[in-house]
């Protein structure tokens, strides 16, 4: 018997030696891959690909985004149509402004669908195949519950690491229930405490965010559960933490550079009542870009660590 580990989901099992060097399907994730030979099984588990480079991953993400733009972005608008329609009705005065909680939950739900759909399209593009919109939507709806669970748990983690810093900042500023009654911002009572709280806030964000960047693609591709997706993302980021931090900052600066002039135009020329609608409309392509960025990042990390091709990675969708 051969000891075997699935290169797609990491499931471990045994295989009859008669099946060595033949295509097999993982019973856990349904991925198809070639079983190693009896003498080469250990080497197969240690396979690796080209070294992960942040600049290469970012350039590839931009290339994939622009190549899939006319498929992915219109589809993103279709997915977000209910949220856009809700904001349009509020901006037009057709309905009263709804509670922020309702619009936030709706946007969160639709973004989860879009993430799973976009990741499917990206992997079809990387393997050189044409993505079918129907299959993409089918996959998106099927993986949405896990994707939403991952985004919720990552949000809880971020809040947990940010909470100590926020508490110290509030304590240093000295906010209370009457702080804003005068219409002016309160002055910091303890600047040192505010600075320390801000430092803790950023440290917490930098610890959690790079480690969880791959959690969404893992949930969509590897068919793991919520906790398994985050654990897998943490594993993939090992040894690449600072490169991921730099890549995250670069992606953030690009988005900020694009959104800043748009935000200035909205603030100067758009009625404040309609800003939410335009912000929602403009934000849809950027959500699509961010998902492409995460998918390519995940792809390149797995190629480096496991030496897998895009074809093998995308076989889970078959």
C-alpha positions in Angstrom: 0.0 0.0 0.0 1.1 3.6 -0.8 0.8 6.4 1.8 -0.8 9.2 -0.2 -1.7 12.9 0.5 -4.1 14.7 -1.8 -2.3 17.8 -3.2 -5.6 19.6 -3.4 -7.1 19.4 0.1 -4.4 17.6 2.1 -6.4 14.5 2.9 -4.2 11.5 3.8 -5.0 7.9 2.9 -3.6 4.6 1.5 -3.7 3.4 -2.1 -3.1 0.0 -3.7 0.3 -0.1 -5.4 -1.5 -1.4 -8.5 -2.9 2.1 -9.0 0.5 3.8 -9.0 1.1 6.4 -11.8 -2.6 6.4 -12.7 -5.1 9.2 -12.4 -7.1 9.0 -9.3 -9.9 11.0 -7.6 -9.7 12.2 -4.0 -12.8 11.0 -2.1 -12.8 14.1 0.0 -12.6 17.0 -2.5 -13.0 15.1 -5.8 -9.8 16.5 -7.2 -8.1 14.4 -9.9 -4.4 13.9 -9.8 -1.8 11.3 -10.8 -0.9 8.8 -8.1 2.9 8.7 -7.5 4.9 5.6 -8.0 5.9 3.4 -5.1 9.4 4.8 -5.2 8.5 8.4 -5.9 5.6 9.0 -3.5 7.8 10.8 -0.9 9.3 13.0 -3.6 5.9 13.8 -5.0 4.8 15.2 -1.6 7.9 17.4 -1.6 7.3 18.9 -5.0 7.5 22.6 -5.4 7.2 25.2 -8.1 8.7 28.6 -8.9 9.4 30.9 -5.9 6.6 33.1 -4.9 7.3 36.7 -5.8 5.0 39.5 -4.7 5.7 41.6 -7.8 4.9 38.7 -10.1 1.7 37.9 -8.3 0.5 41.5 -8.4 1.3 41.8 -12.1 -0.4 38.5 -12.8 -3.5 39.7 -10.9 -3.7 42.9 -12.9 -3.3 40.9 -16.1 -6.0 38.4 -15.2 -8.4 41.2 -14.1 -8.1 43.1 -17.3 -8.4 39.9 -19.4 -11.6 38.8 -17.6 -12.9 42.4 -17.2 -15.8 42.1 -19.7 -17.0 38.8 -18.2 -16.3 39.4 -14.5 -17.4 43.0 -14.0 -20.8 42.8 -15.8 -21.4 39.6 -13.8 -20.5 41.5 -10.6 -23.1 44.1 -11.4 -25.7 41.4 -12.0 -24.9 39.8 -8.6 -25.1 43.1 -6.9 -28.2 44.3 -8.7 -30.5 44.0 -5.6 -28.2 46.1 -3.5 -27.7 48.7 -6.3 -31.5 48.8 -6.8 -32.1 49.4 -3.1 -29.5 52.3 -3.0 -31.0 53.8 -6.2 -34.5 53.7 -4.7 -33.3 55.5 -1.6 -31.4 58.1 -3.6 -34.4 58.8 -5.8 -36.6 59.2 -2.7 -38.9 56.3 -3.7 -38.4 54.7 -0.3 -37.2 55.9 3.1 -33.6 55.2 4.0 -33.4 51.7 5.3 -31.4 50.7 8.4 -27.6 50.6 7.7 -27.6 47.1 9.2 -30.0 45.8 6.5 -28.0 47.3 3.6 -24.7 46.0 5.2 -26.0 42.4 5.5 -27.4 42.5 1.9 -24.0 43.8 0.6 -22.1 41.2 2.6 -24.3 38.3 1.3 -24.0 39.4 -2.3 -20.2 40.0 -2.0 -19.9 36.4 -0.8 -21.6 35.1 -3.9 -19.5 37.3 -6.1 -16.3 36.1 -4.4 -17.1 32.4 -5.1 -18.2 33.2 -8.7 -15.1 35.3 -9.4 -12.7 32.7 -8.1 -14.2 30.1 -10.4 -13.8 32.4 -13.4 -10.2 33.2 -12.5 -9.2 29.6 -12.2 -10.8 28.8 -15.5 -8.8 31.6 -17.1 -5.6 30.4 -15.5 -6.0 26.9 -16.9 -6.7 28.4 -20.4 -10.4 27.4 -20.4 -13.4 29.6 -21.1 -15.6 30.1 -18.0 -19.3 29.3 -18.4 -21.4 31.9 -16.6 -24.0 29.3 -15.6 -21.4 27.0 -14.1 -19.8 30.0 -12.4 -23.1 31.1 -10.8 -23.9 27.5 -9.8 -20.5 27.1 -8.1 -20.9 30.5 -6.5 -24.2 29.7 -4.8 -23.0 26.3 -3.7 -19.9 27.7 -1.9 -21.6 30.9 -0.6 -22.4 29.6 2.9 -18.8 28.6 3.6 -17.5 31.8 2.0 -19.8 33.9 4.2 -18.7 32.0 7.3 -15.1 32.6 6.5 -15.7 36.4 6.0 -17.6 36.5 9.2 -15.0 34.7 11.2 -12.1 36.8 9.8 -14.1 39.9 10.7 -14.4 38.5 14.3 -10.7 37.9 14.4 -10.0 41.4 13.2 -12.3 42.9 15.7 -10.7 40.8 18.5 -7.2 41.9 17.7 -8.3 45.5 17.1 -10.4 45.8 20.3 -7.5 46.4 22.8 -6.2 49.2 20.6 -9.6 50.8 20.2 -10.2 50.7 23.9 -6.9 52.4 24.6 -7.6 55.0 22.0 -11.0 55.8 23.4 -9.6 56.0 26.9 -6.8 58.2 25.7 -9.2 60.6 24.0 -11.5 60.6 26.9 -14.8 60.1 25.0 -18.1 60.0 26.8 -21.7 60.4 25.9 -21.5 64.2 25.7 -18.2 64.4 23.7 -19.8 65.5 20.5 -22.6 67.7 21.7 -20.6 70.8 21.1 -20.2 69.9 17.5 -16.4 69.8 17.7 -14.0 66.9 18.0 -12.7 66.3 21.6 -9.0 66.8 22.3 -6.9 63.8 23.4 -6.5 63.6 27.2 -3.5 61.3 26.9 -1.7 61.4 23.5 0.7 58.7 24.5 -2.2 56.3 25.3 -3.8 57.1 22.0 -0.5 56.5 20.1 0.0 53.1 21.9 -3.6 52.1 21.1 -3.1 53.0 17.4 0.1 51.0 17.4 -1.7 47.9 18.8 -4.5 48.4 16.3 -2.2 48.3 13.3 -0.1 45.4 14.8 -3.2 43.4 15.2 -4.3 44.1 11.7 -0.9 43.2 10.2 -0.8 39.9 12.1 -4.3 38.7 11.0 -4.9 40.2 7.5 -1.8 38.7 5.7 -2.4 35.3 7.4 -6.0 35.1 6.2 -5.7 36.5 2.7 -6.1 33.1 1.1 -9.1 32.0 3.3 -11.7 32.9 0.7 -10.0 31.1 -2.2 -9.4 28.1 0.0 -13.1 28.0 0.9 -14.1 28.2 -2.8 -11.5 25.9 -4.3 -10.6 23.3 -1.7 -14.1 22.8 -0.3 -12.9 23.0 3.3 -15.1 24.2 6.2 -14.9 27.7 7.8 -12.2 26.9 10.3 -10.3 24.6 7.9 -10.2 27.4 5.3 -8.7 29.9 7.8 -6.2 27.3 9.1 -5.2 26.4 5.5 -4.6 30.1 4.7 -2.5 30.4 7.8 -0.4 27.5 6.6 0.1 28.8 3.1 1.3 32.1 4.4 4.1 30.6 6.5 7.5 31.9 5.4 5.9 34.5 3.2 4.5 36.9 5.8 6.5 40.0 4.9 6.0 39.5 1.2 2.3 39.2 1.8 2.3 42.4 3.9 4.1 44.3 1.1 1.7 42.9 -1.5 -1.3 43.9 0.6 0.1 47.4 1.0 0.7 47.7 -2.7 -2.8 46.5 -3.6 -4.2 49.0 -1.0 -2.2 51.9 -2.5 -3.4 51.1 -6.0 -7.0 51.0 -4.9 -6.6 54.2 -2.8 -5.0 56.0 -5.7 -8.0 55.1 -7.9 -10.7 55.8 -5.4 -9.3 59.0 -3.9 -10.0 61.3 -6.9 -13.4 59.6 -7.4 -14.2 60.3 -3.7 -13.2 63.9 -4.2 -15.5 64.3 -7.2 -18.4 62.7 -5.4 -17.9 64.9 -2.4 -17.8 68.1 -4.5 -20.4 67.4 -7.2 -22.9 64.8 -5.9 -25.8 65.3 -3.6 -25.0 63.8 -0.2 -28.3 61.8 -0.4 -27.0 60.1 -3.5 -23.4 59.4 -2.4 -24.3 56.0 -1.0 -25.7 54.9 -4.4 -22.7 56.1 -6.4 -20.3 54.6 -3.8 -22.1 51.2 -4.2 -22.0 51.5 -8.0 -18.3 52.4 -8.2 -17.3 49.9 -5.5 -18.5 46.8 -7.5 -15.6 46.7 -10.0 -13.1 47.1 -7.1 -14.7 44.2 -5.3 -14.2 42.1 -8.4 -10.6 43.2 -8.6 -9.9 42.3 -5.0 -11.3 38.8 -5.5 -9.1 38.3 -8.5 -6.1 39.5 -6.5 -6.8 37.0 -3.7 -7.4 34.1 -6.2 -4.1 34.8 -8.0 -2.3 35.1 -4.7 -3.6 31.8 -3.6 -2.8 30.2 -6.9 0.8 31.3 -6.9 1.4 30.3 -3.2 0.1 26.8 -4.0 2.2 26.5 -7.2 5.3 27.4 -5.2 4.6 25.1 -2.3 3.2 22.1 -4.1 4.3 22.4 -7.7 0.8 22.1 -9.0 -0.4 23.4 -12.3 -3.5 25.6 -12.8 -5.1 22.6 -14.6 -4.7 20.4 -11.5 -5.9 23.1 -9.1 -9.0 23.8 -11.2 -9.8 20.1 -11.5 -11.8 20.4 -8.3 -14.5 22.2 -10.2 -15.1 19.2 -12.5 
